[in-house]
Amino acid sequence: MKVPERSKRRTNQRPRGSEKAHGREAVSPAEYARRRAALWERCGDAVAVLAGNTEAERGELRSGFFQDSNFSYFTGWLQPGAMLVLAPQGRSRALLEVLVLPDHDPGRTLWSGPASHASEPGLAERLGIARVIRRCQFETLVAESLARCERLACLTGPELEERLKAAFPFREFRPLNDEIAALRMTKSPSEIALIREAIAITAEGQLRGWRSLQTSSNEFEVAADITHEFLRRGAGRHSFAPIVASGDNACVLHYSRNRAPLRKGVLTILDVGAEYEGYAGDLTRTVPVGGRFSRRQRELYEAVLAVQKEVIRAVKPGAFIGRQIPGSLHQLAVELLRGMRLGPRKQPLSQFFPHGIGHHLGMDVHDPSDPAVPLAPGMVITVEPGVYIPEEGIGIRIEDDLLVTESGAEVLSASLPKEVVDLEAMLSS
Ligand SMILES: [Mn+2]
């Protein structure tokens, strides 16, 4: 989504997203072509079909149209109702790439503005795709392509999978979910640039949220200020429902009602992410209403922070995130928390850490991934230990986003403070 010219001029303290990079330009047609070729290599002997999101009227009215992230990953195509077919052609079985678009509908322009269609001059060249065809030609294309190979491949999911199985009932069917996850796990330089921007905007939203927390009387005012900060800096939307959880609410992991009055002295979890040009940020900080940690809050906060830092130090190629994997980042966090007997009855803090230590981050806030694949350079993950003690009304989570490098990891959100002294200094100023 572009920032309108007018607001660009008004918010020009420093160059922001829309001036630096538009998603469609930042990822070149050549890169999309490389991604499709990589998928094709993993498809084996199959005709692969991907479908973008369709225009579901009610959904669109509610939140606007957003493209399926797998579809935009391979095409950059942001209009509804499109499909992509990858098929072998001729004797050489070279890759044929075909974009399928809905038929031109002049009536639709009134409601949704002009949309591209198959007979648009120069469209295929611009996209670097061999052919663009109409929706009504899709079945024929797939049927012809299937004459040259055995199988059909697509992402599993009710709509497309069912439709293809109904149209071609005697073909072996191959799910592409794991192959696509494997490709999306490692980010290209252009993706990393977009993620950096999403994180920069998210960090600005956090700072705004902390200030707002000191003057607001309800969680929703803080959420509104964060949303304002995101949108004015060029974010398209939140990458997930924002969490502004004060006091007891901080013990509800996916609390997003954000409608409770703020009481001085309670800790508030702000877990928010901006989506910028299709890429997500995801940062959490825990901040006291009133600007000062109590002794008990500080004790627990510093325990969580120490665990977070230790886990961040362990992020490197070859490491695993998953809960089930021996020696993983998750298990390290649990082990460290087990040694901290800071529960209300001196129980180990590991008893109060119910969720995972982190996840992959990219076009989706929980990006597709295979937990059995070790971390490698170019992967982007979160590290977010938390401790939640309902009987004390204290919930604490601290989350940063990291890029795995050759030698370890770069904390992409390193500029956002998390030390108690820094938080207190900022909140009192
Ligand atoms: Mn997260």
Residues whose N, C-alpha, C, O or C-beta is under 5 A from the ligand:
A	BS01	MN	D282 T382
